[in-house]
Amino acid sequence: MATEYRVIDSALVRALVDGQFPQWADRPLRPVDPAGSDHVIHRLGDDLAVRVPRHSGARGQARVEAEWLPRLAPHLPLAVPVPVAVGEPALGYPWPWAVTRWLDGEVATVEALGDSPRVATELARFLTALRRLPVPAEPPGHDEPLAGRDDDTRAAIAAVAGVFDAGALTSLWDDALRAPAWDRPPVWFHGDFHTGNLLTVDGRVSAVIDFGGLGAGDPAHDLMMAFTLFSPAARAVFRETLGADDATWLRGPGLRAGRRPERLPVLRGGQPPDRREHDPADHRGARGVRRPLLSEAPEAVGDAVSALLGTAIHSEHPADAGFTPSIASMVTGAGARRLFVKAAPVGEGLGEAVEAGVVLAGAVGDLGPRLAGSAAVGAWRVAVYEVIEGETVRRWEPTDLPELHRLADRLRAATDPCPIGGTSPYADAFRPLLGAWDAPERLRPLPVNLRAAELADLERRWSAVLRPGSALHHGDLRRDNVIRQPDGRLRIVDWTHQWTAPGWMDVVRLAPDVAACGHDPAALLRATWPDAPADHVDVALSGLAGRAWRDGHLPGDPRLRHMQREQATHLLRWLESRRTTQASPLWR
């Protein structure tokens, strides 16, 4: 049966809580970012969390956790979510949802925990404690034998063959099938035991969350973390403490993949875990992309950076955002001098983006970072920038809005008309990504009352409307690419495209990001670009939303896909509010 997805926003969650639990109606509700792949999560006041399933695959979790976690929690050495209430389907939302106690902590990362024998021991002891608890005659979940999942798993491998090493994944699956099956009494398993379901406080694991896969049967279900989190040394401690035999150890990756075949890509680089040693410094950004280090580039690239830095490199810290696998690192040299490095080879667009950034740095001035130097090293292109003091914007706060208005004014003054030559229309670059609305049968149901035919008609005007634009276009303006300085001033980073578009287009690109934080995108556009032609803005919204809604439901990096779905939802809702008087207010 196909998985059904629902779009969930803060307005819906607020209405569900207020309608069913009026005792909490006066509590503030704040979305948690990033949320999980199965649930949209909001913090309710200081001590509660609301967890609403995104898709039908998670529809039973609220009731499972409410029934079983109060019985299991007192016997476990780490905190688990304490259910407070289960909400019922309502307001067109079809599944049960939950209110739980809020657990403080940060989502665990490979960088923080992957090398720690202490963490390996703590997690093995948690699983041991869980497995020792009595199993009822009718436990939750369904522990289907591996052979029963063969067809689904091989289909999942085929679906990601263009992105991951299908041969290696098949080999991993075949090894699991050949291993002797579990022939002892069933034991409890978490069922989704991975880094994203661990919370940490001060570098220590504090809680295990998300028991939607809770069940009883083969303990190998919970072994996947051994290969996706731990270094070889820590993995050995984990296995020894857990007492896993050879057959169970082989079944682990296969059971995890077979239980959730759509998550096969969690295996690093698509390689079987016992055939490719884990890199304990797996430098993934906050959005899941592995950032390479200078040490992985040709030695001459590191030498060029040292020359631009004026000293040997003492330390390197990769950026924590982005979706492209180019080098993007903060480097520090003698005397605590710091620079930000972008580097990549030419040929697939990455090195070309570094080159474009060098050209654009002089054009945008203090809108972006100041270029400290650049170099061409064989096929590699290197650019180093002065570090902008501040932090990447994680959420647009109300106090940011006046500064956003000022940023848009500065953007307009500096980039419209475009201050450099050699540019090309953004409309042409984006055009191959259009066409989603022409095949509505391939799309998920829309979260708005707009017809695909109406959207397709708008999208067909894309080139005519956007191609004449003469402003320099950033092309990826979102909070990931904005730095908030200590004085509140905003600066834009990651200028990598020599594109032109109407000046208001960057504000439209920023709109879903602003809406996702609870602000009105229409108000932002009125305040910054009041002369933007209304019908032209509708055309832009339709084209951007079509690509994001289509791509957001394709296989790939779950964080990227979540961002695309979120962008599409807010673009469509804004477009709906612009084109119908019946649309209800979405931003209050």
PEGINOR-V76551 format. One record per residue. BURIAL is 1 if it has 16 or more other ideal C-beta (glycine too) atoms within 10 Angstrom, else 0. D_LAST is the distance of its C-alpha to the last C-alpha in whole Angstrom. Layout:
BURIAL D_LAST
BURIAL D_LAST
This chain:
0 38
0 35
0 32
0 29
1 25
1 22
1 19
1 16
1 13
1 11
1 9
1 13
1 14
1 12
0 13
1 17
1 17
0 16
0 18
1 21
1 21
0 20
0 22
1 19
0 16
0 16
1 16
0 14
1 13
0 14
1 15
0 19
0 20
1 23
1 23
1 26
1 27
1 27
1 24
1 20
1 20
1 17
1 18
1 18
0 19
0 22
0 24
1 23
1 22
1 20
1 22
1 21
1 24
1 23
0 26
0 29
1 32
1 30
1 29
0 32
1 31
1 29
0 32
1 35
1 33
1 33
0 36
1 38
1 37
0 37
0 41
1 41
0 39
0 42
0 45
1 43
0 43
1 40
1 36
1 34
1 31
0 32
1 30
1 28
1 27
1 27
1 24
0 25
0 24
0 21
0 19
0 21
1 21
0 25
1 26
1 26
1 24
1 25
1 24
1 26
0 27
1 26
1 29
0 29
1 30
0 30
0 30
1 34
1 36
1 39
0 40
1 39
1 41
1 43
1 46
1 46
1 49
0 47
1 44
1 46
1 48
1 45
1 44
1 47
0 48
1 44
1 45
0 49
0 47
1 45
1 48
0 50
0 48
0 50
0 49
0 48
0 50
0 47
1 44
1 41
1 41
0 44
1 46
0 47
0 50
1 50
0 52
0 50
1 47
0 49
0 48
1 44
1 45
1 47
0 45
1 42
1 45
0 45
1 42
1 41
0 45
0 43
0 42
1 44
1 47
1 48
0 51
1 51
1 48
1 51
0 53
1 51
1 50
0 54
1 55
1 53
1 54
0 58
1 57
0 59
0 56
1 55
0 58
0 57
0 55
0 51
1 49
1 45
1 43
1 40
1 39
1 37
1 38
1 37
1 36
1 32
1 33
1 34
1 33
1 34
0 35
0 37
0 38
0 39
1 38
1 36
1 35
1 35
1 32
1 31
1 34
1 33
1 37
1 39
1 42
1 46
1 49
1 49
1 48
1 48
1 45
1 44
1 46
1 44
1 42
1 46
1 46
1 42
1 42
1 45
1 48
0 51
0 53
1 50
1 50
0 53
1 52
1 50
1 52
0 55
1 53
1 52
0 55
1 54
0 57
0 58
1 57
1 53
1 53
1 53
1 51
1 48
1 47
1 48
1 46
1 43
1 43
1 44
1 42
1 39
1 40
0 37
1 37
1 41
1 39
1 39
1 42
1 43
0 44
1 45
1 48
1 49
1 49
0 53
0 54
0 51
0 51
1 48
0 47
1 45
0 44
1 41
1 39
1 36
1 33
1 30
1 29
1 32
1 35
0 38
1 39
1 42
0 44
1 47
0 49
0 49
1 49
0 53
0 54
0 55
1 51
1 51
0 54
1 52
1 49
0 51
0 53
1 50
1 49
0 52
0 53
0 53
1 50
0 49
0 46
1 43
0 40
1 38
1 34
1 32
1 30
1 31
0 32
0 35
0 39
1 40
1 41
1 38
1 39
0 39
1 43
1 45
1 48
0 51
0 50
0 46
0 46
0 43
1 42
1 39
1 41
1 40
1 43
1 44
1 47
1 47
0 47
0 44
0 41
1 41
1 44
1 43
1 39
1 41
1 43
1 40
1 38
1 42
1 42
1 38
1 38
0 40
1 38
1 35
0 36
0 34
1 31
1 32
1 35
0 38
1 41
1 44
1 46
1 47
1 50
0 51
1 53
0 54
0 52
1 49
1 47
1 46
1 43
1 43
1 40
0 40
1 37
1 34
0 33
1 30
0 28
1 26
1 22
0 21
0 17
1 15
0 15
0 13
0 16
1 17
1 15
0 18
1 21
1 19
0 19
0 23
1 24
1 23
0 25
1 28
1 28
1 28
0 31
1 33
1 32
1 32
0 35
1 36
0 39
0 41
0 43
0 43
1 40
0 39
1 36
1 33
1 33
0 37
0 36
1 33
0 34
0 36
0 33
1 32
0 33
1 31
1 30
0 33
0 34
0 31
0 34
0 33
0 30
1 27
0 25
1 22
1 19
1 18
0 20
1 22
0 26
1 28
0 30
0 27
1 26
1 30
0 30
1 28
1 29
1 33
1 32
1 31
1 34
0 35
1 31
1 31
0 35
0 35
1 33
0 35
1 32
1 33
1 30
1 29
1 28
1 27
1 24
1 22
1 21
1 25
1 26
1 25
1 27
1 25
0 28
0 29
0 28
0 24
0 26
1 25
1 28
1 28
1 30
1 32
1 33
1 35
1 35
1 37
1 35
1 34
1 31
1 29
1 28
1 24
1 24
1 24
1 20
1 20
1 21
1 19
1 16
1 16
1 16
1 13
1 11
1 13
1 12
1 8
1 8
1 8
1 12
1 12
0 12
1 14
1 17
0 17
1 17
1 20
1 22
0 21
0 24
1 24
0 25
0 22
0 25
1 26
1 22
1 22
1 25
1 24
1 21
1 24
1 26
1 24
1 23
1 26
1 28
1 25
1 25
1 28
1 29
1 27
1 29
0 32
0 34
1 34
1 32
1 30
1 27
1 28
1 27
1 24
1 22
1 23
1 22
1 18
1 19
1 20
1 17
1 14
1 17
1 17
1 14
1 13
1 17
1 16
1 13
0 16
1 19
0 18
0 17
0 16
1 13
0 10
0 7
1 6
1 4
0 0
